[in-house]
Amino acid sequence: MRPDEMKSILDQRPFVPVRLHMTNGETVDVTHPEAAVVTKSAVFLGTGIDERGVADRIIWYNLVHIVKVEQLSGEGRNGSKRSA
């Protein structure tokens, strides 16, 4: 995925939560776009976001390993390994 594609997904308003599918089979739900930072080669995601919007930690994902982006409905958010 190109950085401008990821940025465009995160900048949508109203934001629609998405699930990122990685080359290794891992999935990552992005429910808080303000917890994401896009660089030329990666997206950095804050995880474990609390009610104040504070993350437990930051995990980075190389953009070349994102093979699919899926929009989530209200019920679809519980099945992934991580949520940002």
N, CA, C and O atoms as a CHARMM CRD file, in Angstrom:
* protein
*
  336
    1    1 MET  N      0.84200  -1.17500   0.00000 PROA 1      0.00000
    2    1 MET  CA     0.00000   0.00000   0.00000 PROA 1      0.00000
    3    1 MET  C      0.88900   1.24200   0.00000 PROA 1      0.00000
    4    1 MET  O      1.93500   1.27100   0.64900 PROA 1      0.00000
    5    2 ARG  N      0.46300   2.25500  -0.73000 PROA 2      0.00000
    6    2 ARG  CA     1.21400   3.51000  -0.76900 PROA 2      0.00000
    7    2 ARG  C      0.80800   4.38500   0.42300 PROA 2      0.00000
    8    2 ARG  O     -0.31500   4.28600   0.91700 PROA 2      0.00000
    9    3 PRO  N      1.73200   5.24300   0.88200 PROA 3      0.00000
   10    3 PRO  CA     1.41800   6.09600   2.02900 PROA 3      0.00000
   11    3 PRO  C      0.22700   7.01600   1.79200 PROA 3      0.00000
   12    3 PRO  O     -0.55500   7.25700   2.71200 PROA 3      0.00000
   13    4 ASP  N      0.07400   7.53700   0.56500 PROA 4      0.00000
   14    4 ASP  CA    -1.06400   8.42100   0.29800 PROA 4      0.00000
   15    4 ASP  C     -2.39400   7.67800   0.36500 PROA 4      0.00000
   16    4 ASP  O     -3.41500   8.26600   0.72100 PROA 4      0.00000
   17    5 GLU  N     -2.38900   6.38400   0.02300 PROA 5      0.00000
   18    5 GLU  CA    -3.60700   5.57800   0.14600 PROA 5      0.00000
   19    5 GLU  C     -3.99600   5.40500   1.62300 PROA 5      0.00000
   20    5 GLU  O     -5.16300   5.55700   1.98400 PROA 5      0.00000
   21    6 MET  N     -3.02000   5.09100   2.46200 PROA 6      0.00000
   22    6 MET  CA    -3.29200   4.92500   3.89100 PROA 6      0.00000
   23    6 MET  C     -3.76000   6.23900   4.50200 PROA 6      0.00000
   24    6 MET  O     -4.70800   6.25800   5.28600 PROA 6      0.00000
   25    7 LYS  N     -3.10300   7.32700   4.14900 PROA 7      0.00000
   26    7 LYS  CA    -3.48100   8.64000   4.67600 PROA 7      0.00000
   27    7 LYS  C     -4.91500   8.98700   4.27200 PROA 7      0.00000
   28    7 LYS  O     -5.67600   9.51900   5.08000 PROA 7      0.00000
   29    8 SER  N     -5.28000   8.69000   3.03800 PROA 8      0.00000
   30    8 SER  CA    -6.62900   8.96300   2.55600 PROA 8      0.00000
   31    8 SER  C     -7.66800   8.17900   3.35900 PROA 8      0.00000
   32    8 SER  O     -8.72600   8.71600   3.68500 PROA 8      0.00000
   33    9 ILE  N     -7.38300   6.93300   3.67700 PROA 9      0.00000
   34    9 ILE  CA    -8.29300   6.10900   4.48600 PROA 9      0.00000
   35    9 ILE  C     -8.45700   6.71000   5.87100 PROA 9      0.00000
   36    9 ILE  O     -9.57300   6.78700   6.38300 PROA 9      0.00000
   37   10 LEU  N     -7.36600   7.13400   6.48100 PROA 10     0.00000
   38   10 LEU  CA    -7.40400   7.67800   7.83900 PROA 10     0.00000
   39   10 LEU  C     -8.04000   9.06200   7.90400 PROA 10     0.00000
   40   10 LEU  O     -8.57100   9.45500   8.94200 PROA 10     0.00000
   41   11 ASP  N     -7.98700   9.80100   6.79600 PROA 11     0.00000
   42   11 ASP  CA    -8.51600  11.17500   6.77900 PROA 11     0.00000
   43   11 ASP  C     -9.99700  11.25800   6.42900 PROA 11     0.00000
   44   11 ASP  O    -10.56900  12.34800   6.45600 PROA 11     0.00000
   45   12 GLN  N    -10.63700  10.12600   6.09900 PROA 12     0.00000
   46   12 GLN  CA   -12.05800  10.15700   5.76200 PROA 12     0.00000
   47   12 GLN  C    -12.88200  10.69700   6.92800 PROA 12     0.00000
   48   12 GLN  O    -12.64100  10.33800   8.08000 PROA 12     0.00000
   49   13 ARG  N    -13.84500  11.55200   6.63300 PROA 13     0.00000
   50   13 ARG  CA   -14.75700  12.05900   7.65300 PROA 13     0.00000
   51   13 ARG  C    -16.16500  11.95500   7.13700 PROA 13     0.00000
   52   13 ARG  O    -16.44700  12.46900   6.05500 PROA 13     0.00000
   53   14 PRO  N    -17.06300  11.31700   7.85100 PROA 14     0.00000
   54   14 PRO  CA   -16.76400  10.68100   9.12800 PROA 14     0.00000
   55   14 PRO  C    -15.88700   9.45500   8.92100 PROA 14     0.00000
   56   14 PRO  O    -15.98200   8.77000   7.90300 PROA 14     0.00000
   57   15 PHE  N    -15.03200   9.19000   9.90300 PROA 15     0.00000
   58   15 PHE  CA   -14.11300   8.06000   9.81000 PROA 15     0.00000
   59   15 PHE  C    -14.87900   6.74700   9.89400 PROA 15     0.00000
   60   15 PHE  O    -15.77100   6.58700  10.72700 PROA 15     0.00000
   61   16 VAL  N    -14.52300   5.82000   9.03200 PROA 16     0.00000
   62   16 VAL  CA   -15.08700   4.47400   9.04900 PROA 16     0.00000
   63   16 VAL  C    -13.98700   3.53500   9.53600 PROA 16     0.00000
   64   16 VAL  O    -12.95000   3.42900   8.88100 PROA 16     0.00000
   65   17 PRO  N    -14.17900   2.84600  10.67400 PROA 17     0.00000
   66   17 PRO  CA   -13.16100   1.91400  11.16200 PROA 17     0.00000
   67   17 PRO  C    -12.81600   0.87900  10.09500 PROA 17     0.00000
   68   17 PRO  O    -13.68000   0.44700   9.33100 PROA 17     0.00000
   69   18 VAL  N    -11.54300   0.48900  10.05200 PROA 18     0.00000
   70   18 VAL  CA   -11.06800  -0.45900   9.05100 PROA 18     0.00000
   71   18 VAL  C    -10.25800  -1.56900   9.70100 PROA 18     0.00000
   72   18 VAL  O     -9.72800  -1.42400  10.80200 PROA 18     0.00000
   73   19 ARG  N    -10.17900  -2.67400   8.98700 PROA 19     0.00000
   74   19 ARG  CA    -9.32100  -3.79200   9.37900 PROA 19     0.00000
   75   19 ARG  C     -8.23400  -3.91400   8.32500 PROA 19     0.00000
   76   19 ARG  O     -8.52700  -4.03400   7.13500 PROA 19     0.00000
   77   20 LEU  N     -6.97700  -3.88200   8.76000 PROA 20     0.00000
   78   20 LEU  CA    -5.83100  -4.07600   7.86900 PROA 20     0.00000
   79   20 LEU  C     -5.46700  -5.55200   7.86800 PROA 20     0.00000
   80   20 LEU  O     -5.30500  -6.15100   8.93100 PROA 20     0.00000
   81   21 HSD  N     -5.33800  -6.14300   6.68800 PROA 21     0.00000
   82   21 HSD  CA    -4.92600  -7.53200   6.54600 PROA 21     0.00000
   83   21 HSD  C     -3.46600  -7.53600   6.09900 PROA 21     0.00000
   84   21 HSD  O     -3.11000  -6.91300   5.09900 PROA 21     0.00000
   85   22 MET  N     -2.62900  -8.24400   6.85100 PROA 22     0.00000
   86   22 MET  CA    -1.19200  -8.25700   6.60400 PROA 22     0.00000
   87   22 MET  C     -0.78200  -9.52200   5.84400 PROA 22     0.00000
   88   22 MET  O     -1.52600 -10.50200   5.81100 PROA 22     0.00000
   89   23 THR  N      0.41200  -9.49100   5.23400 PROA 23     0.00000
   90   23 THR  CA     0.91300 -10.63200   4.47000 PROA 23     0.00000
   91   23 THR  C      1.09000 -11.88100   5.33400 PROA 23     0.00000
   92   23 THR  O      1.02700 -12.99400   4.81300 PROA 23     0.00000
   93   24 ASN  N      1.30800 -11.72200   6.63900 PROA 24     0.00000
   94   24 ASN  CA     1.49900 -12.88000   7.51700 PROA 24     0.00000
   95   24 ASN  C      0.18400 -13.42000   8.08000 PROA 24     0.00000
   96   24 ASN  O      0.19700 -14.32200   8.91700 PROA 24     0.00000
   97   25 GLY  N     -0.95100 -12.87700   7.62900 PROA 25     0.00000
   98   25 GLY  CA    -2.25000 -13.33000   8.08400 PROA 25     0.00000
   99   25 GLY  C     -2.80200 -12.56200   9.27400 PROA 25     0.00000
  100   25 GLY  O     -3.97300 -12.71700   9.62000 PROA 25     0.00000
  101   26 GLU  N     -1.98800 -11.74700   9.89400 PROA 26     0.00000
  102   26 GLU  CA    -2.44300 -10.93900  11.02300 PROA 26     0.00000
  103   26 GLU  C     -3.43500  -9.89500  10.53500 PROA 26     0.00000
  104   26 GLU  O     -3.35500  -9.42800   9.39900 PROA 26     0.00000
  105   27 THR  N     -4.37400  -9.53200  11.40800 PROA 27     0.00000
  106   27 THR  CA    -5.27800  -8.42600  11.11300 PROA 27     0.00000
  107   27 THR  C     -5.15500  -7.40400  12.22700 PROA 27     0.00000
  108   27 THR  O     -4.89200  -7.74000  13.38200 PROA 27     0.00000
  109   28 VAL  N     -5.35400  -6.13600  11.84800 PROA 28     0.00000
  110   28 VAL  CA    -5.26200  -5.02100  12.78700 PROA 28     0.00000
  111   28 VAL  C     -6.45500  -4.11800  12.55000 PROA 28     0.00000
  112   28 VAL  O     -6.65700  -3.63900  11.43500 PROA 28     0.00000
  113   29 ASP  N     -7.25900  -3.87600  13.59800 PROA 29     0.00000
  114   29 ASP  CA    -8.38800  -2.96500  13.48300 PROA 29     0.00000
  115   29 ASP  C     -7.94200  -1.55100  13.82800 PROA 29     0.00000
  116   29 ASP  O     -7.29200  -1.32600  14.85000 PROA 29     0.00000
  117   30 VAL  N     -8.29300  -0.60800  12.97600 PROA 30     0.00000
  118   30 VAL  CA    -8.00800   0.80500  13.22100 PROA 30     0.00000
  119   30 VAL  C     -9.34200   1.47200  13.51600 PROA 30     0.00000
  120   30 VAL  O    -10.14500   1.70000  12.61100 PROA 30     0.00000
  121   31 THR  N     -9.57800   1.78700  14.79500 PROA 31     0.00000
  122   31 THR  CA   -10.83700   2.39800  15.21800 PROA 31     0.00000
  123   31 THR  C    -10.66000   3.84200  15.64300 PROA 31     0.00000
  124   31 THR  O    -11.64200   4.56800  15.79500 PROA 31     0.00000
  125   32 HSD  N     -9.41200   4.27200  15.83900 PROA 32     0.00000
  126   32 HSD  CA    -9.09400   5.63900  16.24700 PROA 32     0.00000
  127   32 HSD  C     -8.06300   6.21700  15.27100 PROA 32     0.00000
  128   32 HSD  O     -6.86700   6.00300  15.46500 PROA 32     0.00000
  129   33 PRO  N     -8.48700   6.93800  14.23400 PROA 33     0.00000
  130   33 PRO  CA    -7.53200   7.42700  13.24400 PROA 33     0.00000
  131   33 PRO  C     -6.51500   8.40200  13.83000 PROA 33     0.00000
  132   33 PRO  O     -5.41000   8.52800  13.30300 PROA 33     0.00000
  133   34 GLU  N     -6.87400   9.09500  14.91400 PROA 34     0.00000
  134   34 GLU  CA    -5.93600  10.02700  15.53400 PROA 34     0.00000
  135   34 GLU  C     -4.77800   9.31300  16.22200 PROA 34     0.00000
  136   34 GLU  O     -3.79800   9.95300  16.60400 PROA 34     0.00000
  137   35 ALA  N     -4.87700   7.98900  16.38400 PROA 35     0.00000
  138   35 ALA  CA    -3.79700   7.20300  16.99800 PROA 35     0.00000
  139   35 ALA  C     -2.85500   6.63300  15.94500 PROA 35     0.00000
  140   35 ALA  O     -2.01600   5.78800  16.25900 PROA 35     0.00000
  141   36 ALA  N     -2.98400   7.08500  14.69400 PROA 36     0.00000
  142   36 ALA  CA    -2.16300   6.56400  13.60200 PROA 36     0.00000
  143   36 ALA  C     -1.29500   7.67000  13.00300 PROA 36     0.00000
  144   36 ALA  O     -1.73200   8.80900  12.83400 PROA 36     0.00000
  145   37 VAL  N     -0.06300   7.30300  12.69200 PROA 37     0.00000
  146   37 VAL  CA     0.86200   8.20500  12.00500 PROA 37     0.00000
  147   37 VAL  C      1.41300   7.44800  10.80000 PROA 37     0.00000
  148   37 VAL  O      1.92300   6.33600  10.93500 PROA 37     0.00000
  149   38 VAL  N      1.30600   8.05900   9.63000 PROA 38     0.00000
  150   38 VAL  CA     1.77200   7.44400   8.39200 PROA 38     0.00000
  151   38 VAL  C      3.10100   8.07000   7.99300 PROA 38     0.00000
  152   38 VAL  O      3.24200   9.29200   7.97200 PROA 38     0.00000
  153   39 THR  N      4.08400   7.21300   7.67400 PROA 39     0.00000
  154   39 THR  CA     5.35300   7.67300   7.12200 PROA 39     0.00000
  155   39 THR  C      5.45600   7.14100   5.69100 PROA 39     0.00000
  156   39 THR  O      4.51100   6.52900   5.19200 PROA 39     0.00000
  157   40 LYS  N      6.57100   7.36300   5.04000 PROA 40     0.00000
  158   40 LYS  CA     6.73400   6.90000   3.66200 PROA 40     0.00000
  159   40 LYS  C      6.70000   5.38300   3.54300 PROA 40     0.00000
  160   40 LYS  O      6.34200   4.85800   2.48900 PROA 40     0.00000
  161   41 SER  N      7.06500   4.67100   4.60500 PROA 41     0.00000
  162   41 SER  CA     7.12900   3.21600   4.50000 PROA 41     0.00000
  163   41 SER  C      6.31900   2.46000   5.54300 PROA 41     0.00000
  164   41 SER  O      6.23400   1.23400   5.47300 PROA 41     0.00000
  165   42 ALA  N      5.72200   3.15400   6.50900 PROA 42     0.00000
  166   42 ALA  CA     5.03600   2.44900   7.59100 PROA 42     0.00000
  167   42 ALA  C      3.86700   3.25600   8.13100 PROA 42     0.00000
  168   42 ALA  O      3.73800   4.45600   7.89100 PROA 42     0.00000
  169   43 VAL  N      3.02400   2.55000   8.86800 PROA 43     0.00000
  170   43 VAL  CA     1.99000   3.21100   9.65300 PROA 43     0.00000
  171   43 VAL  C      2.24700   2.81400  11.10800 PROA 43     0.00000
  172   43 VAL  O      2.39100   1.63300  11.42200 PROA 43     0.00000
  173   44 PHE  N      2.30100   3.80300  11.97700 PROA 44     0.00000
  174   44 PHE  CA     2.50200   3.59100  13.40600 PROA 44     0.00000
  175   44 PHE  C      1.14500   3.72100  14.07700 PROA 44     0.00000
  176   44 PHE  O      0.45700   4.72600  13.90100 PROA 44     0.00000
  177   45 LEU  N      0.75100   2.69600  14.85400 PROA 45     0.00000
  178   45 LEU  CA    -0.56400   2.68000  15.47500 PROA 45     0.00000
  179   45 LEU  C     -0.44600   2.56900  16.98500 PROA 45     0.00000
  180   45 LEU  O      0.24700   1.69300  17.50300 PROA 45     0.00000
  181   46 GLY  N     -1.12300   3.45800  17.67900 PROA 46     0.00000
  182   46 GLY  CA    -1.23800   3.34300  19.12400 PROA 46     0.00000
  183   46 GLY  C     -2.24400   2.24600  19.44100 PROA 46     0.00000
  184   46 GLY  O     -3.30600   2.19100  18.82100 PROA 46     0.00000
  185   47 THR  N     -1.93200   1.37200  20.39500 PROA 47     0.00000
  186   47 THR  CA    -2.83800   0.28000  20.75700 PROA 47     0.00000
  187   47 THR  C     -3.26200   0.41700  22.21100 PROA 47     0.00000
  188   47 THR  O     -2.60600   1.09000  23.00600 PROA 47     0.00000
  189   48 GLY  N     -4.36400  -0.23000  22.53900 PROA 48     0.00000
  190   48 GLY  CA    -4.87200  -0.16700  23.90200 PROA 48     0.00000
  191   48 GLY  C     -5.31800   1.23200  24.27200 PROA 48     0.00000
  192   48 GLY  O     -5.02800   1.70100  25.37300 PROA 48     0.00000
  193   49 ILE  N     -6.02000   1.91000  23.37200 PROA 49     0.00000
  194   49 ILE  CA    -6.47200   3.28000  23.59100 PROA 49     0.00000
  195   49 ILE  C     -7.50800   3.30200  24.71700 PROA 49     0.00000
  196   49 ILE  O     -8.50100   2.57600  24.66400 PROA 49     0.00000
  197   50 ASP  N     -7.27700   4.13100  25.73200 PROA 50     0.00000
  198   50 ASP  CA    -8.24300   4.23000  26.83200 PROA 50     0.00000
  199   50 ASP  C     -9.25800   5.34200  26.56800 PROA 50     0.00000
  200   50 ASP  O     -9.23000   5.97600  25.51300 PROA 50     0.00000
  201   51 GLU  N    -10.14500   5.57200  27.52200 PROA 51     0.00000
  202   51 GLU  CA   -11.21600   6.56100  27.35400 PROA 51     0.00000
  203   51 GLU  C    -10.69600   7.98200  27.19300 PROA 51     0.00000
  204   51 GLU  O    -11.41100   8.84800  26.68900 PROA 51     0.00000
  205   52 ARG  N     -9.43800   8.23900  27.62200 PROA 52     0.00000
  206   52 ARG  CA    -8.84000   9.57300  27.45000 PROA 52     0.00000
  207   52 ARG  C     -8.14400   9.72500  26.11200 PROA 52     0.00000
  208   52 ARG  O     -7.67700  10.81100  25.77000 PROA 52     0.00000
  209   53 GLY  N     -8.07100   8.61500  25.33600 PROA 53     0.00000
  210   53 GLY  CA    -7.37400   8.64200  24.05800 PROA 53     0.00000
  211   53 GLY  C     -5.88400   8.38300  24.19100 PROA 53     0.00000
  212   53 GLY  O     -5.12100   8.71400  23.28400 PROA 53     0.00000
  213   54 VAL  N     -5.44900   7.79100  25.31400 PROA 54     0.00000
  214   54 VAL  CA    -4.03400   7.51000  25.57400 PROA 54     0.00000
  215   54 VAL  C     -3.74000   6.04600  25.24000 PROA 54     0.00000
  216   54 VAL  O     -4.45900   5.14600  25.67500 PROA 54     0.00000
  217   55 ALA  N     -2.67600   5.81600  24.46400 PROA 55     0.00000
  218   55 ALA  CA    -2.30500   4.46000  24.04500 PROA 55     0.00000
  219   55 ALA  C     -1.37400   3.79300  25.05200 PROA 55     0.00000
  220   55 ALA  O     -0.57700   4.45100  25.72000 PROA 55     0.00000
  221   56 ASP  N     -1.49800   2.46200  25.14300 PROA 56     0.00000
  222   56 ASP  CA    -0.57300   1.66800  25.96000 PROA 56     0.00000
  223   56 ASP  C      0.80700   1.58600  25.31800 PROA 56     0.00000
  224   56 ASP  O      1.83100   1.66700  25.99700 PROA 56     0.00000
  225   57 ARG  N      0.81500   1.42100  23.98800 PROA 57     0.00000
  226   57 ARG  CA     2.08500   1.30700  23.26800 PROA 57     0.00000
  227   57 ARG  C      1.86000   1.61500  21.79500 PROA 57     0.00000
  228   57 ARG  O      0.72900   1.78300  21.34100 PROA 57     0.00000
  229   58 ILE  N      2.96000   1.68400  21.06500 PROA 58     0.00000
  230   58 ILE  CA     2.94300   1.96600  19.62900 PROA 58     0.00000
  231   58 ILE  C      3.50700   0.75000  18.89900 PROA 58     0.00000
  232   58 ILE  O      4.54100   0.20600  19.28600 PROA 58     0.00000
  233   59 ILE  N      2.81300   0.33100  17.83800 PROA 59     0.00000
  234   59 ILE  CA     3.29700  -0.75500  16.98000 PROA 59     0.00000
  235   59 ILE  C      3.35500  -0.22200  15.56100 PROA 59     0.00000
  236   59 ILE  O      2.44800   0.48200  15.11700 PROA 59     0.00000
  237   60 TRP  N      4.43500  -0.56100  14.84000 PROA 60     0.00000
  238   60 TRP  CA     4.51200  -0.09100  13.45700 PROA 60     0.00000
  239   60 TRP  C      4.35800  -1.25700  12.50400 PROA 60     0.00000
  240   60 TRP  O      4.79400  -2.37800  12.76800 PROA 60     0.00000
  241   61 TYR  N      3.71900  -0.94800  11.38200 PROA 61     0.00000
  242   61 TYR  CA     3.46600  -1.92900  10.33500 PROA 61     0.00000
  243   61 TYR  C      3.99000  -1.37200   9.01800 PROA 61     0.00000
  244   61 TYR  O      3.65300  -0.25400   8.62700 PROA 61     0.00000
  245   62 ASN  N      4.81500  -2.16100   8.34000 PROA 62     0.00000
  246   62 ASN  CA     5.35000  -1.76200   7.05200 PROA 62     0.00000
  247   62 ASN  C      4.22100  -1.75000   6.03000 PROA 62     0.00000
  248   62 ASN  O      3.47500  -2.72300   5.92000 PROA 62     0.00000
  249   63 LEU  N      4.08900  -0.66900   5.29000 PROA 63     0.00000
  250   63 LEU  CA     2.99700  -0.51200   4.33200 PROA 63     0.00000
  251   63 LEU  C      3.00100  -1.58800   3.24100 PROA 63     0.00000
  252   63 LEU  O      1.93600  -1.95300   2.74200 PROA 63     0.00000
  253   64 VAL  N      4.17600  -2.10000   2.86200 PROA 64     0.00000
  254   64 VAL  CA     4.21000  -3.12500   1.80500 PROA 64     0.00000
  255   64 VAL  C      3.56800  -4.42800   2.25800 PROA 64     0.00000
  256   64 VAL  O      3.24300  -5.27200   1.42300 PROA 64     0.00000
  257   65 HSD  N      3.37800  -4.61200   3.56300 PROA 65     0.00000
  258   65 HSD  CA     2.78100  -5.84300   4.07200 PROA 65     0.00000
  259   65 HSD  C      1.26800  -5.74800   4.26100 PROA 65     0.00000
  260   65 HSD  O      0.64200  -6.71600   4.69100 PROA 65     0.00000
  261   66 ILE  N      0.68000  -4.60900   3.95000 PROA 66     0.00000
  262   66 ILE  CA    -0.77300  -4.47500   4.01300 PROA 66     0.00000
  263   66 ILE  C     -1.32800  -4.92100   2.66500 PROA 66     0.00000
  264   66 ILE  O     -1.09700  -4.27400   1.64400 PROA 66     0.00000
  265   67 VAL  N     -2.06600  -6.04000   2.67300 PROA 67     0.00000
  266   67 VAL  CA    -2.55600  -6.60600   1.41700 PROA 67     0.00000
  267   67 VAL  C     -4.02600  -6.30000   1.16000 PROA 67     0.00000
  268   67 VAL  O     -4.49500  -6.40000   0.02700 PROA 67     0.00000
  269   68 LYS  N     -4.75600  -5.92500   2.21500 PROA 68     0.00000
  270   68 LYS  CA    -6.17600  -5.63700   2.04400 PROA 68     0.00000
  271   68 LYS  C     -6.63700  -4.72800   3.17500 PROA 68     0.00000
  272   68 LYS  O     -6.17700  -4.84800   4.31100 PROA 68     0.00000
  273   69 VAL  N     -7.55100  -3.81700   2.85100 PROA 69     0.00000
  274   69 VAL  CA    -8.17500  -2.95700   3.85600 PROA 69     0.00000
  275   69 VAL  C     -9.67600  -3.18100   3.75600 PROA 69     0.00000
  276   69 VAL  O    -10.26800  -3.03600   2.68600 PROA 69     0.00000
  277   70 GLU  N    -10.28700  -3.53800   4.89100 PROA 70     0.00000
  278   70 GLU  CA   -11.70700  -3.85800   4.94000 PROA 70     0.00000
  279   70 GLU  C    -12.42200  -2.87400   5.85900 PROA 70     0.00000
  280   70 GLU  O    -11.99600  -2.67600   6.99700 PROA 70     0.00000
  281   71 GLN  N    -13.49400  -2.25900   5.38700 PROA 71     0.00000
  282   71 GLN  CA   -14.29400  -1.39300   6.25300 PROA 71     0.00000
  283   71 GLN  C    -15.07600  -2.26400   7.22200 PROA 71     0.00000
  284   71 GLN  O    -15.58200  -3.32200   6.84900 PROA 71     0.00000
  285   72 LEU  N    -15.17100  -1.81000   8.48300 PROA 72     0.00000
  286   72 LEU  CA   -15.85200  -2.57200   9.52000 PROA 72     0.00000
  287   72 LEU  C    -17.23400  -2.00600   9.80000 PROA 72     0.00000
  288   72 LEU  O    -17.44800  -0.79400   9.77200 PROA 72     0.00000
  289   73 SER  N    -18.15300  -2.89700  10.06700 PROA 73     0.00000
  290   73 SER  CA   -19.45800  -2.48700  10.57300 PROA 73     0.00000
  291   73 SER  C    -19.37000  -2.50300  12.09200 PROA 73     0.00000
  292   73 SER  O    -18.34200  -2.89200  12.64400 PROA 73     0.00000
  293   74 GLY  N    -20.40900  -2.09400  12.76300 PROA 74     0.00000
  294   74 GLY  CA   -20.42200  -2.06500  14.22300 PROA 74     0.00000
  295   74 GLY  C    -20.13400  -3.40100  14.86000 PROA 74     0.00000
  296   74 GLY  O    -19.48300  -3.44800  15.90400 PROA 74     0.00000
  297   75 GLU  N    -20.60400  -4.51800  14.25800 PROA 75     0.00000
  298   75 GLU  CA   -20.39300  -5.83800  14.84500 PROA 75     0.00000
  299   75 GLU  C    -19.06200  -6.45500  14.47300 PROA 75     0.00000
  300   75 GLU  O    -18.64200  -7.41400  15.11900 PROA 75     0.00000
  301   76 GLY  N    -18.37900  -5.94600  13.45900 PROA 76     0.00000
  302   76 GLY  CA   -17.20500  -6.63600  12.93000 PROA 76     0.00000
  303   76 GLY  C    -15.90800  -6.36100  13.62200 PROA 76     0.00000
  304   76 GLY  O    -14.87300  -6.81200  13.13300 PROA 76     0.00000
  305   77 ARG  N    -15.88300  -5.66200  14.71200 PROA 77     0.00000
  306   77 ARG  CA   -14.62400  -5.20500  15.29900 PROA 77     0.00000
  307   77 ARG  C    -13.98900  -6.17600  16.26100 PROA 77     0.00000
  308   77 ARG  O    -12.84100  -5.95900  16.64900 PROA 77     0.00000
  309   78 ASN  N    -14.65600  -7.22700  16.67100 PROA 78     0.00000
  310   78 ASN  CA   -14.13400  -8.05700  17.74300 PROA 78     0.00000
  311   78 ASN  C    -13.22900  -9.19600  17.30800 PROA 78     0.00000
  312   78 ASN  O    -12.64000  -9.85600  18.16400 PROA 78     0.00000
  313   79 GLY  N    -13.09300  -9.45600  16.00400 PROA 79     0.00000
  314   79 GLY  CA   -12.39500 -10.64800  15.58000 PROA 79     0.00000
  315   79 GLY  C    -10.91500 -10.51300  15.32000 PROA 79     0.00000
  316   79 GLY  O    -10.29900 -11.50700  14.93400 PROA 79     0.00000
  317   80 SER  N    -10.30100  -9.37600  15.49800 PROA 80     0.00000
  318   80 SER  CA    -8.90000  -9.24500  15.12700 PROA 80     0.00000
  319   80 SER  C     -7.98100  -9.38200  16.33200 PROA 80     0.00000
  320   80 SER  O     -8.41200  -9.36100  17.48500 PROA 80     0.00000
  321   81 LYS  N     -6.70000  -9.52400  16.02000 PROA 81     0.00000
  322   81 LYS  CA    -5.70700  -9.66900  17.07400 PROA 81     0.00000
  323   81 LYS  C     -5.42900  -8.35800  17.79700 PROA 81     0.00000
  324   81 LYS  O     -5.21300  -8.35300  19.00900 PROA 81     0.00000
  325   82 ARG  N     -5.43200  -7.27300  17.08200 PROA 82     0.00000
  326   82 ARG  CA    -5.07400  -5.97800  17.67800 PROA 82     0.00000
  327   82 ARG  C     -6.08800  -4.92200  17.26400 PROA 82     0.00000
  328   82 ARG  O     -6.77500  -5.04900  16.25000 PROA 82     0.00000
  329   83 SER  N     -6.15800  -3.88100  18.07700 PROA 83     0.00000
  330   83 SER  CA    -7.04500  -2.76200  17.76200 PROA 83     0.00000
  331   83 SER  C     -6.34500  -1.46600  18.08700 PROA 83     0.00000
  332   83 SER  O     -5.76300  -1.32600  19.16300 PROA 83     0.00000
  333   84 ALA  N     -6.39400  -0.51700  17.17200 PROA 84     0.00000
  334   84 ALA  CA    -5.75200   0.77700  17.37200 PROA 84     0.00000
  335   84 ALA  C     -6.76000   1.88800  17.20400 PROA 84     0.00000
  336   84 ALA  O     -6.41400   3.06200  17.33400 PROA 84     0.00000
